[in-house]
């Protein structure tokens, strides 16, 4: 099990010479609850620029600023993805729906735009790393998560896959991590969205963390 904040460099990536240097992060599914937490923290705690990609951009009009661009589109549309992805340093995808299609489109577009760093939010259970009981609870949507993870792991991207369990809206940040191949710890406990957002923010601000890693995130 990885300790909170542990460092795992499992591949190569284009690193940033200066972590305080302004970089651009594209958030796909930007109106989701975890994505909103991530956006708020990045704007408060860093100098990064954000591109927020969502189906109805007007939902986030209040966030438009010199540091925030809004892009309206769907991850099923490669042209919309390519427009939003030009010149970005990191893609963070927090999506639901046809994840296999979205993953393939994102991989293709990242290759076409020479973008390497991907943070992908998936689900516990994609490696059958929990009990049969938990797998049955997850079964309605687990198939799409498994297909998308397989595509990402087969790509040449510098990805980090994050696999949370059941989510809560608690404000507390308290989590630990497991790697692919390890049993998921405490799958019955709810992990706060704030905890998942905290891990994403850490990776956004230090992109060399957890390269080509798949992390289970759980409440200790």
N, C-alpha and C positions, 0 to 999 in steps of 0.2 A: 504494500500500500504506500502511495506517495503521501508525504506530509504536506500540509497546507502550504502552498507557495513553493513547493519543491521545484527543482529545475530539471527539465528533461530535454536535451537537445538531441534529436534522433534523425537529423537530416541536414541538408544544406538549404540556405535561403539567402536572398538579397537582404542583408541587414542594414539598418539605418545607422549612419555614422554617429549620429547624436540623437539620443532618445527624446531630447527636448525640441528637436527639429520638427517643424510642422509637417505632418503627413496627412494623407487623405484616406478615410475609411468609408467604404460603401456598406451600408446596412440594408440588407434585403429582408423585407417583412418588417419595416421600420415602425409600424404602428402596434406591434405586439407588446405585451406587458414587459417581458424581459428586455426587448430592444429599446423600449422607452427608458427603462432604468439605465441601460448602458449609455444611451445618448446623453441623458442628463448628467451622468457622472463624467463622461469624457469631456463635455463642454465646460464643466466646473473644474476639473482636475488636470486638464492638459491644454495644449495648444493645437490639437488636431483639428482638421477640417472634416466635416461629415457630409456625405451624400445619402439622403434618406429616400429609399425606393419603396413605394407602396402603391396599391391599386388606386387609391383616391388621395392624391397629394394634398388636397385642401384640408384633410384631417389634421395635418401637422403645420398649417400655415403659421401658427404662432411661433414656430421654431426657426423660421427663415431669418437668416442674418448673413453677415459677411463670411461666417464660418460654416453655414449650413445651406446646402442646395437640396431642393426637393425634386424628385423624379417620379413621374406617374407611369406605372406599367405593371406587368405581370411577369413572373419568372419563366412563363411558358413562351415569352416573346424574346427571341435572341437579339433582335434589333434594338429593342428597348434596353436589354441588358448591356449590349455593347456600347450604347450611347452613355449609359450611366457609369460604365467601368473604365472609360478612357482616363488614363493617368492616375488611377488609384493605387494605393500601396497594399491595402488589406481589404478583403471581402469577408464580411460577417453575415451569414445567412441563417435566419431564424424563421423557417417556413413551415407551412402545413399544406396538405393537399396532395397533388401528384408529385411526390418527392423524387421519384425515379426520373421523370422528365425534367424537373427543375435542376436536379444534380447534373444531368447530362448537359443541359444548356449552359449551366454555370461553368462547368469544366471546359466546355468548348470555347465559351466566350473568354474565359481567363487565359486560355492558350492563345487565342487570337489577339488579345490585348497585352500579352506578355506580363500578366499579373500572376504572381506565384502564391501569395499567402491567403489561405482560406481558413476561416473558423466556421464550423458547421455544427448546428445544434441538432442532435438526434434523440435517441431514447435508450434508457436501460432495456436490456433484453435482446439487442441485435445480435449478440453472440451466444444467446441462451445462457447467460451468466447469472441467472436467477432461477428460483425453483419453478417447477411445473405450475404450481398455483399462481405465481406472479406472472408467468408467461401467458396463462389463460386470461388473466385480467388485462394484459396488454395487447392481446391478439387482434382486436379490431383495427389497429393502425400499425402494428409492428411490421407487416410485410413491406410497406413502402419505405420504412426506415431501413430495413435490412438491404433492400435493393439500392438505395441511395448511398449507403455506407460502402457497399461493395464497389460501386463505381468510383467513389472518391478515393478509396484505398488503392484501386488499380491505376489511378492517375499519377502524373508526375508532379502534382502540386505539393506545396509545403502546407499541408493541412493540419488542423487540430480538430478532431471530432469530440464533442462534449455530450455525454450520455447521462442526463439527469433522470432521477426517478420521479415519483409523484411530487407535485409542486404545491407550495403554499405561498400566501401573500405576507408572511411574517417579515418584519423589517430587519430582523437579526441576520448577521452574516456568520455562519458556522458550518464549515464543510471540510471534508477530506476527499482524497482522490484515489482511484484505483486505475491500473493500466489494463489494456486488452490482455486477455489470458488469465486475469485474476477474477475471482468471484466478486460480484457486486455486494457491498456491505450495507446492511440495514435497509433492504429494499422496501420494507413496510413503513419506514419513517419518511415524512414529508420534508423535502429540501426547499428552502425559501428561494423564491425568484431572485431576491437580493443576493443570495450566495452565488447563484449561477451567473448573475450579472457581474459580480465581483471578479470571478475567474475570467470572464470575457474581457473585462477592462484591463486586467493584468496582462493578458496576452496582447491586446491591442497596443498597450504602452511599451511592451517588451516583446516584439514579434519573434525573437529567437527562442522563446519558451515553447516547449512541448511540440516541436516540429515533427510531423508525421506520427503523431501520437493520438490514441483514442482513450479518452479519460472518462471513467465513471465518476460522477460527483454525488456524494451522499452526505447525509447528516450523521455525524459521529454518534 
